[in-house]
């Protein structure tokens, strides 16, 4: 019974994990993020955290495609 409860707890805790996103730019770069990027409508910039946890931004017009991984 304890094993079943442990498995259920582990599965429920995994549902809250963030997804990885890949941003493809117009010049061919592939940027991997740890969270879903957010668009600032006032500045037209896409804000994201890179793989090392640093805050980054890129012009929305420079983004060709964004894919959830």
Secondary structure, DSSP 8 states (H G I E B T S, - for coil): -HHHHHHHHHHHHHTT----EEEEETTS-EEEESS--EEETTTTEEEEE-TTS-EEEEEGGGEEEEEE-
